[in-house]
Amino acid sequence: MPKRKRSTPIALQDTLPTFDADTKADDLSANTAPGGKTLTDNMGHPVSDDQNSLRAGVHGPTLLEDFFFREKIMHFDHERIPERVVHARGAGAHGYFRLDRSLAEYTTAKVLTEVGVETPLFVRFSTVAGSRGSVDTPRDVRGFAVKFYTKEGNWDIVGNNIPVFFIQDAIKFPDLIHSVKPEPHREIPQAASAHDTFYDFISQTPEAMHMMMWLHSDRTIPRSFDMMDGFGVHTFRLINAQGQAHFVKYHFKPVLGAHSLVWDEAQKIAGKDADFHRRNMWDTIDQGGTLEWEFGVQVFTEKQAAGWDFDVLDPTKLVPEDLVPVQRVGHIVLNRNPDNYFAETEQVAFMPTNIVPGMDFSNDPLLQGRTFSYLDTQLSRLGSPNWNELPINRPLTPVRNNQRDGHMRQTINPGRVAYFPNTMAANLPAPAGAHGFVSYPEQMRDTKQRARANSFSDHYGQAKLFWNSMTPVEREHIAKSWAFELSMCERRDLRLHMLDHLEKVNETLASQVAIALGEQPRTTKTAKPGGAQDSADEVALLATATSKTTASGKLQKAKALSQEGGQPKLPKGRKVAILIAPGVNTAQVKAVQAELAAAGAKSELVGTRLGLIDGLEAKKTLSNTDPVLYDAVLVPGGAASVQALVARPEAQNFVVECYRHAKPIFALSEGAELLTASPIGKALKAVGGKADAKAPAGKAAPVQNLSEVAGSGWLWTSTASLKAHGIVAGHDAGATKNDILKALAEHRFWGRPVA
């Protein structure tokens, strides 16, 4: 139970406390109720019996006077509030933002000028299309919303893990969401864009094509919350002490790098663990770990923006980092789980209008619409104009104004005066003047009209830039994603119309998707698609498929768009399944676990049964978990253990699935026999060439009969070729430690021969 440190919220105090990472936690403690010993109702009356209703005799009807029952059932009946129309499926955590470098030359905002201050924050991650009960791993945009509890009030960045959006004007947002939600006549499919109404809308909305290229990339199936980027999406303004304005775009760069699942894996995880992402975040923090990002800004002038061949107010466009590098000025650390999901994660309310002095909006038409929509949404969801008094939403700064009353008002304002100006309260509270929030005095003179700027008209140029910036294997994943989603559309005319759009991005991409859909290719040179696995021929073809860009600042390729190039690669945060059975080499397992833990990686013992196995506790079994839930698999030695594993198809499936999904595979001593006995044995032999066929001097002999079963009992030491494909085998944990950690950090090993 969290310790209650305050009797009243900080916002009700006259002065601010010292700000640090725990200030919001202290504030929330004022609403943290201790468990207590005696059961009461909501008015504090002690309850004598909470298990039996008041009846007229043991077989008689329940009496209307049973106010304990009526209160309990009434509260239960009203426990749910309307879920978010979008971003309903979410998970959140507390933490802090620490500024490392001042931005005083651009803004007066204290949160961006006071170096070293730890500003409390709450972050909520989410999917967009699905309901609260949907899964964590659909192909979908991820919400990345951050609430900073600053010294000058709350600052919200309500962003996504993709820097652009589908539409250019907020008036089209209801149409976009109506199209992507489950089709209204049958309420399916859930949390999926792969259906007719979505592609009917997209086929008529070419401005969405840049976003659609991101949607079909690996970005929309992230490995975990802390392995995805965050973006503020829109262009905002920063205002400095001299009243000068600069445009700004906000970035969150994951310390672990941006890495993703593969589509086959994401679909299987949906069935094996619908809570995959939220469980990973909860467990990481619960076990003492953190999730971390670098906070960065792209700052540029209006004059700079005017010189580019795209409009920075167009939310379907990004500013390439090649033109304006991201200045990394701070860190975000998540280190505390919510105490109550509903009170914090579900009731948290983000608004783009929550900005502090020294900031302002731009005329991005999507942002302009959001500044209206979000307040309306909170009033609907949370049912009261006093939603901002909920503990998770209230600021740390004192709230003093003349707003009163309303549904579920919590603040008690004494006195007679609730208006301004006044004489009875000495004209207090009074406006702050120049010390308060001041909008940037932008000069505007134009004709009122319903129109869109011509500078918004290039819908394919940055889609081409994104395509050109992908590595060959990422391009193949994009092609396979388009083929998968369009194949789910029932109407052929929609598929053909979308192929026309794809052809304007890249002809070879359109051709490869067309072949997979059974349509005529748009080019003469094609390759056979690889289906669920990568195709070396298709990857090679797509490597040569580039497009001439427009609206991209004269760039043909941009850095920071690919997840394969320039990303941090660390073993931290990775999770390894270690397969064990009676007779396992316990010393090897303990040594590996220690090395993984020292590197910040996780391990989980997966046994032939639960409980202690030779002194090791298996918390998962081969039957109740799955390889898609791990980043790698390790098979330790021990002849009897390996014999038992080889006899279990589920154990063989661990190495097969890890191989197909390009994940690292590790084997120690006799553990290599499981690899060679599995269906990937022949592929490994083809990759590895000549390998050590005998146990080294002084080591145990190969497991009897397994070599005959596998037909190739030779894999006792990794060759260079095997290591290059992420297959690490060795005689003991110490000898292979560096190879294991290096392979784990690499994340994926593309281009393995098809098994």
C-alpha positions, -999 to +999 in steps of 0.1 A: +000+000+000+015+034-010+023+057+019+000+086+024+023+117+026-003+145+022-037+152+036-046+178+009-035+181-028-006+203-036-028+225-058-048+236-027-016+249-011-005+286-014+031+278-024+047+252-046+069+225-030+103+216-042+099+199-076+113+165-082+104+131-097+082+122-067+062+154-064+032+141-083+033+109-063+031+129-031+002+149-046-017+117-055-011+103-020-037+128-007-063+106-024-048+073-016-070+055+008-055+031+034-070-004+035-083-003+071-098-031+092-135-024+094-158-025+064-180+005+059-203+020+033-195+052+014-209+073+043-187+056+068-213+034+084-199+001+097-213-029+078-222-059+098-227-084+070-216-078+033-225-113+020-262-115+026-290-091+015-317-081+040-347-103+035-381-109+049-371-144+062-344-167+048-367-175+018-384-142+015-379-112-009-351-087-005-363-056+014-361-021-002-347-007+030-314-026+025-294+006+018-261-013+021-271-035-009-286-006-029-254+015-025-232-015-034-251-025-065-257+011-076-220+018-075-212-014-094-239-005-121-221+028-127-185+016-125-179+020-162-175+053-181-176+057-219-144+044-234-124+066-257-137+067-292-101+062-303-071+051-283-094+031-260-069+003-255-041+019-234-016+014-206+003+040-186+031+047-161+045+075-140+080+089-142+098+122-147+114+144-173+149+158-167+161+187-188+198+184-197+202+214-219+183+247-217+162+260-246+161+296-232+171+310-266+138+297-279+113+298-250+105+311-216+089+278-205+105+268-173+102+231-181+125+237-211+149+262-195+156+249-159+183+223-164+184+194-139+148+198-127+129+165-126+094+173-137+068+146-128+049+131-157+024+104-167+026+086-201-002+067-217+005+044-247-024+031-268-037+016-300-061+036-321-088+015-337-096-012-312-119-012-282-106-015-246-109-052-248-088-056-280-053-069-281-020-051-278-003-062-311-025-053-341-011-034-370-020+000-358-007+035-350+003+037-313-007+067-292+022+083-272+006+108-249+027+126-222+014+148-193+041+170-177+031+183-143+052+215-146+057+245-123+035+265-147+007+241-151+001+209-171+018+205-205+005+177-227+021+163-258-007+142-273+013+124-300+018+091-318+047+067-327+045+080-363+054+117-371+026+123-397-011+116-400-037+104-425-055+136-431-048+173-435-079+188-419-097+179-387-131+181-404-123+147-420-114+130-388-149+115-381-149+100-416-114+085-411-124+069-378-158+057-390-140+040-419-114+022-398-137+011-369-155-022-372-180-021-400-213-010-385-235-037-400-217-065-383-192-049-358-162-066-373-132-067-378-120-055-344-088-035-341-079-039-378-077-017-408-078-046-432-113-043-445-134-026-472-146+006-455-112+017-445-097+012-480-127+027-496-120+059-477-083+057-483-087+051-520-105+084-522-080+102-499-046+104-516-033+128-489-031+097-467-005+079-488+025+090-468+009+079-436-001+046-452+035+038-460+043+042-423+012+022-414+024-007-436+060-006-422+072-024-391+066+008-371+030-002-365+040-035-348+065-023-322+084-048-300+075-029-268+065+005-257+101+015-249+113+003-283+092+028-303+097+064-312+072+091-301+063+123-320+043+154-313+031+151-350+022+188-354+043+219-357+041+241-326+057+274-316+082+283-289+083+320-278+114+334-261+118+363-237+122+388-266+088+377-280+105+359-310+089+328-323+104+296-337+086+266-350+092+233-331+085+196-335+088+172-306+105+138-306+110+110-281+139+087-290+139+053-273+172+046-255+169+010-266+163+019-302+132+015-323+126-022-330+096-042-341+078-075-342+073-094-375+037-097-387+034-135-383+047-131-348+024-102-339-007-122-350+003-152-329+011-130-298-025-116-301-037-151-293-010-161-268-009-129-247-034-102-256-017-080-229+019-084-244+029-048-243+012-037-211+025-068-193+061-060-205+059-025-192+043-035-159+068-063-153+098-042-162+089-015-137+076-039-111+110-057-111+128-024-105+136-015-142+128+016-162+116+026-196+136+055-211+136+080-240+157+109-250+136+140-255+145+161-286+133+191-306+135+202-342+136+240-340+135+262-372+123+296-383+094+306-404+119+318-430+135+284-431+102+267-435+092+290-464+123+279-483+113+242-484+092+225-511+066+213-485+044+230-460+053+224-423+017+231-414+006+201-434+003+172-408+009+146-436+045+159-440+075+156-417+106+178-415+135+154-424+162+153-398+187+158-426+173+194-429+168+201-392+187+177-369+169+167-336+185+184-306+184+159-278+179+181-247+165+158-220+155+124-208+122+108-199+122+079-174+092+058-165+097+041-131+064+037-113+033+017-121-002+031-114-018+021-081-052+018-098-057+014-135-091+031-136-083+061-114-051+069-133-048+053-167-085+053-176-094+087-162-063+105-174-074+132-198-049+147-223-055+178-243-033+195-270-045+228-255-025+221-223+005+243-230+025+266-208+038+302-212+065+303-238+046+279-261+018+284-287+001+266-315+007+268-352-020+271-379-018+234-387-055+227-396-055+193-379-041+208-347-066+236-348-094+211-349-079+190-320-078+221-298-116+221-298-123+184-300-104+172-270-122+193-244-155+182-258-143+146-255-133+149-218-167+165-210-184+135-226-162+107-212-157+120-176-192+135-173-184+168-157-167+202-162-148+193-131-129+164-147-097+184-142-101+180-104-096+142-107-062+135-090-045+122-121-055+153-141-051+181-116-019+202-119+006+207-091+003+245-094-024+263-074-057+266-092-074+300-084-103+312-105-140+321-104-154+289-118-178+273-095-203+244-091-211+218-117-215+180-115-193+163-089-174+195-078-148+187-052-131+220-045-148+240-017-144+278-024-154+299+007-165+335+005-191+355-015-170+366-045-170+345-077-165+372-103-140+397-117-136+426-115-146+430-079-141+452-048-152+428-022-121+406-027-096+433-036-099+423-073-084+389-066-076+365-081-062+389-108-049+382-143-011+377-144-006+400-173+027+396-191+037+369-166+009+347-177+002+328-209+004+352-239-005+341-274+020+349-301+008+380-319+008+365-354-003+389-381-032+376-401-052+391-430-070+369-455-103+360-470-126+337-450-132+306-471-134+268-471-102+259-490-068+242-487-035+257-495-018+246-528+013+239-507-006+209-493-012+193-527+017+169-531+005+136-517+031+112-529+065+129-526+072+121-490+057+087-494+084+081-519+110+095-496+099+071-469+101+042-493+135+051-505+148+053-470+139+017-461+164-011-462+156-040-487+141-062-460+119-034-447+107-028-482+097-064-484+078-062-452+059-032-465+050-051-497+038-081-477+018-059-454+000-042-483-007-076-498-021-090-466-044-060-459-057-056-494-063-094-497-088-089-468-108-065-489-138-082-505-142-057-533-118-061-562-123-025-574-109-013-540-078-035-544-072-022-579-077+014-569-051+011-541-027-005-566-030+026-587-020+047-556+009+024-549+021+027-585+025+064-579+048+057-550+068+029-567+060+007-596+079-023-584+062-021-550+028-020-568+038-050-590+049-072-561+016-064-542-003-070-574+012-105-579+004-115-543-032-104-550-035-123-582-034-092-604-013-082-633+021-066-623+027-030-633+063-037-644+080-064-664+107-073-638+092-091-608+100-117-582+080-144-566+067-132-532+079-151-501+046-155-483+050-156-445+088-159-449+112-135-465+121-142-502+157-135-511+147-128-547+120-103-537+143-086-512+170-083-540+145-069-565+130-043-540+166-032-531+168-017-566+133-001-565+137+036-558+115+066-567+122+102-576+109+123-547+092+156-544+081+178-514+111+164-495+136+193-493+154+179-524+163+148-505+160+114-522+166+095-489+164+105-453+181+092-422+161+083-390+132+068-410+146+033-412+146+011-381+175-010-394+200+017-398+215+039-370+193+025-342+208+017-308+211-021-303+213-033-267+206-066-249+187-046-222+150-053-221+153-085-242+137-117-229+152-151-234+134-184-230+156-211-214+142-246-220+148-271-192+138-306-182+151-330-155+188-337-160+196-301-172+230-286-167+221-264-137+255-246-136+251-235-172+216-222-167+227-201-136+257-187-154+236-176-184+209-161-162+236-141-143+251-128-175+218-118-189+207-100-158+240-081-156+233-068-192+198-058-183+182-086-202+155-110-188+153-148-188+125-171-181+128-208-174+104-228-196+101-264-183+085-296-192+064-289-161+061-262-135+080-260-103+115-270-093+135-289-118+169-299-105+169-269-082+157-245-109+122-230-108+102-232-141+075-205-140+063-214-175+058-247-193+062-257-229+024-259-231+014-226-215+038-202-233+051-197-268+083-187-286+066-156-300+066-141-265+104-141-263+133-124-281+155-155-282+156-192-271+185-209-253+188-247-249+213-256-221+232-289-219+224-320-200+218-353-219+186-363-201+172-328-204+178-326-241+164-361-246+132-350-230+130-318-250+136-335-283+106-358-275+083-327-271+071-311-304+066-278-284+103-276-277+112-281-313+087-255-322+106-230-300+137-232-322+117-234-354+097-203-347+127-183-335+145-193-367+116-183-389+112-150-371+149-142-374+155-143-337+188-154-320+190-191-311+216-203-284+226-238-275+252-251-250+268-285-251+242-312-258+216-285-262+227-282-298+211-316-305+176-301-301+185-277-329+197-305-352+168-328-343+143-301-352+129-293-387+156-266-391+184-291-387+191-293-424+189-256-429+215-252-401+238-276-417+235-258-450+243-225-433+270-237-410+291-259-433+316-280-414+312-277-377+326-295-346+310-330-348+325-343-316+325-333-280+357-316-270+382-335-248+369-339-213+333-330-222+303-352-223+297-373-254+269-363-278+235-374-267+230-410-277+207-416-307+198-380-312+223-376-341+206-405-358+172-388-354+185-355-367+207-369-394+233-343-385+246-344-350+275-321-357+266-287-342+288-284-311+305-251-320+292-222-341+310-215-373+314-178-384+285-184-408+262-196-381+271-167-358+263-143-387+228-158-388+224-155-351+230-191-342+254-194-312+265-228-300+292-236-276+305-259-248+297-236-219+282-203-209+314-185-203+329-192-237+298-180-255+288-150-233+299-122-256+284-139-286+251-145-269+248-108-257+259-095-291+234-116-309+206-107-285+213-070-290+211-074-328+174-081-325+169-098-359+190-118-384+174-114-418+182-135-448+183-170-432+177-198-457+141-211-457+138-241-435 
